[in-house]
Amino acid sequence: MRPRALWGSGTGLDQKLLDLTTADDRAWDARLLRWDVLGSLGHIEGLRASGLLGVRDHARLRQGLRRALAAVDRGRLVLRPDQ
């Protein structure tokens, strides 16, 4: 199975191009997933404090990110090599 980018159109990527441009990015992304979620939690706090994010949206995002963080900590949210 050829890897797909999370941000892509759903079509497969050329494996040689993927290897050249991402190298070991996926391995690092998997190791840093917890910190990425924590960073996103901090980011939405800043957006809320600046008035760019409403109370309801902030609450929904915060709840979802906290669930994601708990899933990462339990090993239920992981990045697979095919992502």
N, C-alpha and C positions, 0 to 999 in steps of 0.2 A: 504494500500500500504506500502510495506517495504521500508525503506530508502536505498538509494544507495550512496556510497562514490563518490565524484567527481573524485577521482584518481583510482577507481576500474575498474574491468573488465566488469562491466555492470550487473553482477549477483547480486542477492539480498544478503544482509548481515544477519547473524543470529542476531535477535533482542536482545537476552540476551547478546551476546558478544558485540554488539554495545553499549548497555546501560552501560555495565561494563567498557568499554574502553574509551568511549567518554563523558559520563555523560552529563554535560551541555555545552560541547564544542561548539555545534552548536549555542546555544544562544549567547555565547561570540563572536564567529566568526561573527555572524550577526551584533552585536553591534560594532565590531571593523573593519568592512569591509572598511569603509572610510580610516581608518588609515593604513590598509594593502595596499590599492591602493597607498596612499601617500608614503609609504615605498618602494613600487615597483618603483615608479617614481624616488625616490632617488637612488635606487639600479642601475637603468639603467644609471643614470648620472655618477655614479662611474665606471661602466663598460665602458662607452664611454671615460671617462677621462683616464682610464688605457689602452685604445687601444684594449680592448677585444670585443668591439661592434662597428661595422662600422657606418658611418654617416647615411646611408639609413635605416639600421635596427633600429638604435636609434630613428630616426624620426618616423618610423612606430610604434614602441613600445610606444613612448611618446604620439603620437596622440591617439592610442588605449586606453592607460591608462587615458589620460585626458577625453576621452569620457566616460570611465567607471566611473571616479570620478564624472563627471557631472550627470551621470545616478544614482549613489548612492545618490548624493545630492538632486535629484528630486524625490527619492523614487522609481525609475524605476528598479534599480538593487538591488535586495535583495536576501538573502539566505533563502530558504524555508526549512522547517523541513525535507522534503523528500530528500534533497541533502546531 
